[in-house]
């Protein structure tokens, strides 16, 4: 089975465009799903008959497909893994490669340094690529956000192909780490500029582009940059397009108007001066792993209910108007079963499943650092272990309030153990939730462009968080 996160399903991202002129066909000619492809082809044919510019644009996109795929292949080949320290030079190399690509299109580009990485002073944060294309005061200016870093990947994780080598199957699907999240969508904007230039067409808006290299590691450094440039680089933006989300299924485009935030925590428990052998010291020393597992197990129940006081109390009430938005979304429980690869859902109906995914907070336990995780039967007692978990936040949750609730609860739980081990808990990184109005002109323009290309009105959705 090929990891879904590495698939270049670019039509999923294409629906996020804000422009009246359909830049959404950039990833033709090969479509993944036949019925959606047929609708798109019919819609494009009708539009091209009415608008010679669209006809020229669509032809140029199709003619340039090989060039665009080759560009993606180059990007996928750079293992820009922000979470792995030894890959930091590759992350920087990816940012520089992207900047060079933008410069070749005539964009004004700056690689903005962000300083040292918090808690890892030996590492420089990768630069943010800031670019401007066009400065026509008669046009609207769209700020495009994306990221050029990726999650770790290895063939041993379950990939059928090498994750950093772009592979195309017999259905035209493209597989490679970052092809969907988020190098493909970022390059889609470069492809749009290319197609307009090659077809001799004027680009319909001004573009501001902000592409970071730490999104997969909490976007460290980005907040400070945004605040510093709010009245400078970002001042001209009329609207924002986030090229980093998904369709719900495989047939209907979606426009995302909200994202959950993320507070990511570490719990460190330490005791012995070194790792111990359980045959020698088992039952002799209080074990850090035992304390950690007890804490992690107390955070959330099997139905996903967060056990930390003060979390759910922050959540904004859901209005009748908001709840009604879920009724018309083209989504079934079979869709979620297919995505999960099982029927192990907490809820049995569409509305509650989507609201749990988008509108309510969740807590997930991610792993334990320092514990034995290899093959075999090693009988080690770890001297220090670090548990990792995160809380997905929603309106109107506050980052600092949530942190205080988490710290207080975990410290109280640990105190109950009367353990002689030491424990500390801290937020590794945090990111705020975001919610917009689907009635804004930005979304109206995106919906119009989506329908012109795909021949169907998009669903307005939220996303569980990046």
N, C-alpha and C positions, 0 to 999 in steps of 0.2 A: 504494500500500500504506500502510495506516495504522500508525504506530508502535505496537507492542504495549505499550510502557511507558506509553502514555497512555490505556489502555482501562480503564473502570470495571468490571472483572470482580470485583465485590465478593464474589461467592460464593467466590472463591479465598481471600479474607482471612477470610471469615466463619467458616471452619473453625478459626480460631485462638482461639475463645472458650473460657473456662474455666468457664462457668456451667452449672448443671444445667438452668435454664430456658432454652429455646432462643432466644437472642437472634439466632440465625443467619439468621432469615428476614427480616431488616430490609430487604433489598434486593430483595424481591419487589415487584410481581408479574411483571415482565418477566425471563425467564431466557434465557441465551444458548444453552445446549445442551439440546436437546429431551429426550433420554433422562434426563439428570440432573434436568431440570425435572420430568419425570413422576414420578421416584422421590421427589423432594422433596415434590411435591403429595400423593402417596399417603401418605407418611410423616406429613405434617402432618395429613391428614384422619384418620388412625388415632389420632394423639395427641390431636387436638381432641375426638374422640368420648369419650376417656377422661378428659380434663381440661378443664373449662369455662374455666379461666383461660387455658389455651393457646389455646382457640378464640377467646376475646375478644382475646387478644394478637395472634394472626395476622390477625384481621379488622382490627384497628387499624393494623397495619403496612401492609396492602394499601390501606386507606383513606387512609393518609398518604403514599403513594408520591410524589405530586406535590410535596408540601411538602419531602420529603427530597431530591428531585432539585433543587428550587430552591435548597436550602441548598448543595448541592454546586456548583451553577452559580455562586453567589456566591463560593465559595472558589476555584474554578478561575480565576476572572477576576482574582484577585490574583497577579501574577507574582513570587512570593516565591522568587527565585533566589538562593540563598546564595553561589554562586560568583562572582557579578558584583557588584562593589563599588557600582555606581550603582543596583543594585536593593535595597540594604540597607534603605532606607525602606519598600519594599514588603514585605520579610520582616517587619519590625517591625509593619507594618500588619496583616499576616496573623495574627501572634500576638495582637494587640489584638482583632481581629475574633473570633478563636477564644475568647478570654477573655470577651468580651461574650456570645457564644452560651452559654457554660457558666454565666455568671452568670444569664442569663435562665431557666435550668433550675433554679435554686436551689442551684447548687454554690458552695462556698467557693473562691475563685480568687485566685491571686497571680501576678503577672508578675515573675519573679525575674531581675534584671539579672545579667550575667555579666562585665561589665567590657570591656576593650579586646581586640580580636582580635590574637593573636600574629602578629608580623611585619607587622602593618598597624595601627599604633597610632592612625591617624586614624579607624579604624572601631570602633564599639561592636558587640559581639556581640549578636545578637537575644536577647530574653528567653526563658527557659523558662517555659511555662505549667504551673503546679502547681495542681491542683484536687482537691477532696475532695467526694464525693457520698455522703452517708449516714455515720452514725457509731453504728450499732447494734452493741453489744458481743456480741450473740448471733449475729451474722452473720460470715462470713469476709470478709476484705478483700482485694480483687484490685487489684494495681498494673498499670495499663495504660500501655504506652509507645507513642509514635508521634511523627511529625515533620510539621511544617507547611511546611517548605521544599521546593523542587523543583530538578530539574536544568534547565539552560538548554534552551530550545526555540524554534524558529522554523519557520514554514511552509516555508522554503527547505531545512530539514533533511530534507524528505521527507514531511511531514504533508500529508494531503489537505484538512485543515481548519485553522482558526486554533487553535493549541494552547491559548490562554488564553480560548477560548470553548467552553463545553460543547456538544457536538453529539451528537444521538441519531440513529442510523441506523434503517432499516426493520426491523431485527431486535431493536431495543430496546437495542443496545449504545451505551454512552456514551463519548465520546472527549474528552480534555482533559488537559493536563499536570497531574499530581498526582492525577488521578481514581483511579488505582490506587496510586500511590506518592507520597504516603501520605495525601492529604487525605480520600479516600473512606473508608478504614478508620478514620481518626480520627473522622470525622463519624458513622460507624456507631455509635459509643458514645453520641454525643449523640442519635442517632435512637432508640437503645434506651431511653434515659431518657424521651424524649418519648413513645414508644409506651406505656410503662408508665404514665406520668402520665395520658395521655389516656384510657387504658382503665381507669383507677382501680385499677391493680394495684401491689402493693408490689414494689420492686426487690429481687431475691433476695440481693444482696451489697452491701457497701460498696465504693465505688470510690475509688482514688487514681489520678490521671492526671498523667502527665509527658509533655508534648509539647514537643519542642525545635525550634529553627529553624536548626540547623547540621548536621543529619545528613548531608546531601549534600556537606558540606565537612569531614568527619572528626569531627563532634560536638565541635568545639572548645569547651571550657569545661564540658562536661557532667560529666566525671569529677570535677572539683573540687566541683561542686554535689552530686553523689551522695555523696561522702565527707563533705561538710559536713552533709548532711541524713540520713545513714544512721541515726542514732539519734533523729531528729526526725520529719520528714515521712514518711520511708520505713519507720519503725520498725514500723508497724502492718500492713505488707503480709504476707499469708500466702502469696501466690503472685504471679507476674508473667505478664502476657500481652503479647507483642510483636505488635502489629498491623502487621507490615511484611514479609510473606513471600508465597510463591506456591504454587499447586498445581503438580505436575509436568506434568500434562496438562490436559485440559478436562472429564474425566468423573468423576474421583474426588477427593474432598477429601483434604487432607494436613494433618498437624500437625507443626510443625517443632520438633525438639528439639536442634538445633545449628546454629551459624553459624561460618563462617570469619572470621578477623580480617583487618585490612588495614594494612599498612605502606606508605605512599605517599611516594615519593622524588623529588627533583629533582637533576639533574646539570647544573651550570652550567659551560660552557666559554667563555672569552673570550680575545681576542687583539688584533686591530687596534683603533685608537682610534675608528673609525667604520666603518659598512658600506662595502664596496669594490665596484668594478666588476670583474668577472672578466676582461673584455677588457683591462683595464689592469694588474691586479695578480694575475691567475691565474697560479700557478706561482712567484709572488714571495714571498707570505706563507703561513705555516702557517695553515690554515683551521680555525676552531673546529668547524664542522659536520662535517668529516672525522673529527676526534678523537671527537666525540660519537657519530657513527654507529658507529664502531668499538667504542666502549664498549657501546652499547646492543645491538649484534649479538652481543656476547660473553656476555650475561647468561643467555640461555636458548636451547635448540636448537629445531629445527622440530617436535620431538615433545613440546615442553613441559617438558623436563627442565631444571631450574634448574642452572646451571653454577657457582654460588657455593658454595665449600666451607663446611660448617658449617650449612647450612640443613636438608637432609634428615636429618642426624644428630640433630636435635632432635625429630623426629616420633615420637609414641607408637606402639608396635607395635599392629597390629590383631588383636584376639582373634577366635577362632572364633565366639563368640556375637555379636559385633558384625558380623562378615562375613555371618552368616546372616540378618541383618535386611534385607539388600539383595535376597535371593532372592524374597521375596513381594511386592515393590513393583510396583504396576501401572504399568509403564513399558516402552516398547519403543524400539528404535533409530529407528523411524519417527517417534516423538514428538520425539526430539532433532533429527532431520533437518528436521522441520517448523519447529521453533523456530529452527534455524540458517538455514533457507532454502537449505540445501545438504547435501551428504554429506561435508563436509570434516572429519570427526571423527578424532581421534587413535586412539581405540580402536574396535573393531568389535563389542563386546558391551556389554550393559546394565550388568553389575556394575562392570566397570572404568571405564566412562564415568561412572557415578554416583560411584564412589569418587574419581575424578580431580576431579570437580566439588565434592565435599563434604569428603573425608577427607584429601586430599593437598594440600600447598602448590602454588601456581602463581605464575608471574611473567608480567605483561602489560606491554607497552610501549604508552603511551597517546598520546604526541605530542611535538612539539617547539615550544617557544615561541621566537619571534624569527626563525624561518625563513620564507622566502617560501612562501605557500600559496594564493595567488590564481590566477585564470585568466591565461593568457598565458605568456610566456617571459621573465620577468625574470631578468637575469643577475647578481644581487647575490651578494656574499660577505658573510654576516652577521658582524658584529663580535662578537656574543655570542648564544649559543643555550642554551636550557634544555630538557633532555630529561626527560620525566615517565614513571615506571614505578611499579608497585606489586607487592607480594608478598602473596598471600592466605595467612594463617597458620592452623595447625590445632593440636590438642593434640599435644605439650606445648611448643610453640614459645614462646620468651620474646622480648618486644619488644626489649629492650636487647641481648640476645645476637644477635638477627637484625640489628639496626642495625650492630653492630660487624663482623659478617661481611660485610655489604654495603659498608661504608666501606673495610674492609681490601682487599677484592677489587678494587673500582673504583680505588682509589689505586694498587694494584699494576699493574693493567692500564694506567692512564695513564702510569705511570713507564716502562713498556716502550716507549712511543711516542717517548720522549726529545723530546717536543714543547716548544716555547718558549711555548705558550699556557698559561693558568692554568685550573685545574679545582677545583671544590669540589662536594661531594655532601652532602645533608642530608635528613632525614626531614621532610616537610611536615606530615604528621599520621599518627597510629597508632591502631589499635583492636584490642583483644584478641579472640581467638576465644572462643566460648562453647559449652558442651555440657552438657546436662541428661539426666536419666533419663526415658525414655518411660513408665516404670512409676510415676512420681510421681502422687499423687492429682489434681494439677492437670491432667495429661494424660488421666487416666481420666475426669474430669468433662468435659473438652473432647471426648473421643471419644464419650461418651454423648450430649452435646448435638448433635454433628455427625451421629451416626447417626439421632437423632430427627428432625432436619430433612431430611437428605438421603436417608435410607433405605438407607445403606450405611456399613460401617465404614471409617474413614479410614486412609490409609497414614501411617506415621510416617517422616518424612524429615528430612534436614538441608538446609541451603541454602549456596550457594557464597559468600555474603557480600553485604553491602549496600554 
